[in-house]
Amino acid sequence: VIGVGVVGAGTMGRYFIETISDWIPEAKVIAVASRTAHAGGPRLTHETGLELIGDPAVDAVIVASPDETHEELVLACLEARKPVLCEKPLAPTSSECRRIVEAEARLGRRYIQVGYMRRFDPAFAALKSAVDRRGIGAPLMLHCSHRAPGPSRNRSTDLLMSNAAVHDIDAVRWLLAQEISSATVYLPPAVRLNQAKYDPLLIVLRTTSETVVDVEIFVNAGYGCEIRTEVLCEYGTIALAGPHLIAVKHDGNESLTVPRNSLATFRDAYRAELKAWIQSVSEGDAIAPNAWDGFAATAVSDACRRSIATGEPAKVELGERPSLYADNDIHEN
Ligand SMILES: NC(=O)c1ccc[n+]([C@@H]2O[C@H](COP(=O)([O-])OP(=O)(O)OC[C@H]3O[C@@H](n4cnc5c(N)ncnc54)[C@H](O)[C@@H]3O)[C@@H](O)[C@H]2O)c1
């Protein structure tokens, strides 16, 4: 049984602890470190994340603390040569992510998986394999929307990019197997209905093969969690059919029920993600989404932030991809 240490016992940390205990018999959470103890939360076993990572009883680490703590913790996992599932984003800026990629590349072995759980979601996986089969031709354009009930803790438009939009950015790279080359963000008039000044907003991405992608971000949508993705291909379209889980007919009305939040929407995805991660830990080889994927998603979110600042399209700066990630099936041209 793999001894897992969890850093951060907030929403995600606790959810992972529960999911491992209910669904993953091959692993056991043996250590938890968090800045604050939560009422009814797990018992904290270590003062700090760094202490937990250094504990020889901990075989593998989940980083589920706030984004700005990720770099230090992930680098410590690399130093200790311990596999780590780092919640998204790998880090909030591409320079932090780049340092992580370089450190892992120096080790010549992959230890890092990034928590882009959509890749493990049954509906997203079906969408990906339909796109890959090319049954209705090559993908030409993508429409995505990312709506969450709010009130969002993303209090700035920068955070909407580095913390929320990165999910869609990763999904686009993965679905199209293409890197993203530029980003333009279109802002509505500033709104006051939430902490972030601009929400909803629209991101337009171009991939290296000139595929056009639009992503609506609306994290204070109020009504529930709705993630839409439609791939327009040469001879038709393929889309996620959700988000409705059930339809209720009652008293002369029919209504469709929308999941309340992303934990409800992606329950199966988180389970599959953890299962795949634990399996990769026991096999000794980390799987995608890897550190390069984490870096690339954040590099695109950085470009979005630059576009917001200038009002112009911004180029995505990836730089060189270390040979450790040469087998990534996401192409740069
Ligand atoms: N994959 C997803 O769908 C998804 C959803 C939500 C959050 N997340 C990510 O998960 C991470 C955690 O988010 P959350 O919503 O659980 O946040 P949260 O605020 O609910 O929990 C964060 C926890 O980390 C602890 N913490 C803070 N600083 C720490 C430090 N230096 N060392 C150890 N613990 C520390 C806090 O005490 C708290 O318990 C974030 O990176 C976020 O982006 C991912």
PDBQT file of the ligand as one rigid body, heavy atoms in Angstrom, charges set to zero:
ROOT
HETATM    1  N1  LIG A 401      -8.809  20.431  -9.874  1.00  0.00    +0.000 N 
HETATM    2  C1  LIG A 401      -9.786  21.207  -9.471  1.00  0.00    +0.000 C 
HETATM    3  O1  LIG A 401     -10.870  21.152 -10.006  1.00  0.00    +0.000 OA
HETATM    4  C2  LIG A 401      -9.585  22.150  -8.323  1.00  0.00    +0.000 A 
HETATM    5  C3  LIG A 401     -10.679  22.679  -7.655  1.00  0.00    +0.000 A 
HETATM    6  C4  LIG A 401     -10.447  23.551  -6.591  1.00  0.00    +0.000 A 
HETATM    7  C5  LIG A 401      -9.149  23.870  -6.231  1.00  0.00    +0.000 A 
HETATM    8  N2  LIG A 401      -8.103  23.344  -6.919  1.00  0.00    +0.000 N 
HETATM    9  C6  LIG A 401      -6.709  23.678  -6.544  1.00  0.00    +0.000 C 
HETATM   10  O2  LIG A 401      -6.412  23.035  -5.318  1.00  0.00    +0.000 OA
HETATM   11  C7  LIG A 401      -5.574  23.857  -4.519  1.00  0.00    +0.000 C 
HETATM   12  C8  LIG A 401      -6.246  24.067  -3.165  1.00  0.00    +0.000 C 
HETATM   13  O3  LIG A 401      -7.504  24.669  -3.369  1.00  0.00    +0.000 OA
HETATM   14  P1  LIG A 401      -8.669  24.566  -2.270  1.00  0.00    +0.000 P 
HETATM   15  O4  LIG A 401      -9.898  25.040  -2.946  1.00  0.00    +0.000 OA
HETATM   16  O5  LIG A 401      -8.654  23.238  -1.619  1.00  0.00    +0.000 OA
HETATM   17  O6  LIG A 401      -8.175  25.689  -1.247  1.00  0.00    +0.000 OA
HETATM   18  P2  LIG A 401      -8.563  25.837   0.308  1.00  0.00    +0.000 P 
HETATM   19  O7  LIG A 401      -8.298  27.253   0.632  1.00  0.00    +0.000 OA
HETATM   20  O8  LIG A 401      -9.905  25.249   0.568  1.00  0.00    +0.000 OA
HETATM   21  O9  LIG A 401      -7.482  24.931   1.044  1.00  0.00    +0.000 OA
HETATM   22  C9  LIG A 401      -6.111  25.225   1.057  1.00  0.00    +0.000 C 
HETATM   23  C10 LIG A 401      -5.497  24.574   2.279  1.00  0.00    +0.000 C 
HETATM   24  O10 LIG A 401      -4.085  24.764   2.248  1.00  0.00    +0.000 OA
HETATM   25  C11 LIG A 401      -3.637  25.183   3.534  1.00  0.00    +0.000 C 
HETATM   26  N3  LIG A 401      -2.379  25.920   3.356  1.00  0.00    +0.000 N 
HETATM   27  C12 LIG A 401      -2.198  27.233   3.060  1.00  0.00    +0.000 A 
HETATM   28  N4  LIG A 401      -0.887  27.503   2.934  1.00  0.00    +0.000 NA
HETATM   29  C13 LIG A 401      -0.232  26.344   3.192  1.00  0.00    +0.000 A 
HETATM   30  C14 LIG A 401       1.114  25.975   3.228  1.00  0.00    +0.000 A 
HETATM   31  N5  LIG A 401       2.097  26.854   2.953  1.00  0.00    +0.000 N 
HETATM   32  N6  LIG A 401       1.434  24.684   3.520  1.00  0.00    +0.000 NA
HETATM   33  C15 LIG A 401       0.461  23.786   3.779  1.00  0.00    +0.000 A 
HETATM   34  N7  LIG A 401      -0.842  24.076   3.749  1.00  0.00    +0.000 NA
HETATM   35  C16 LIG A 401      -1.192  25.336   3.447  1.00  0.00    +0.000 A 
HETATM   36  C17 LIG A 401      -4.773  25.988   4.107  1.00  0.00    +0.000 C 
HETATM   37  O11 LIG A 401      -4.700  26.004   5.520  1.00  0.00    +0.000 OA
HETATM   38  C18 LIG A 401      -5.974  25.160   3.613  1.00  0.00    +0.000 C 
HETATM   39  O12 LIG A 401      -6.224  24.089   4.468  1.00  0.00    +0.000 OA
HETATM   40  C19 LIG A 401      -5.362  25.160  -5.309  1.00  0.00    +0.000 C 
HETATM   41  O13 LIG A 401      -4.129  25.082  -5.980  1.00  0.00    +0.000 OA
HETATM   42  C20 LIG A 401      -6.494  25.155  -6.312  1.00  0.00    +0.000 C 
HETATM   43  O14 LIG A 401      -6.170  25.802  -7.537  1.00  0.00    +0.000 OA
HETATM   44  C21 LIG A 401      -8.301  22.474  -7.943  1.00  0.00    +0.000 A 
ENDROOT
TORSDOF 0
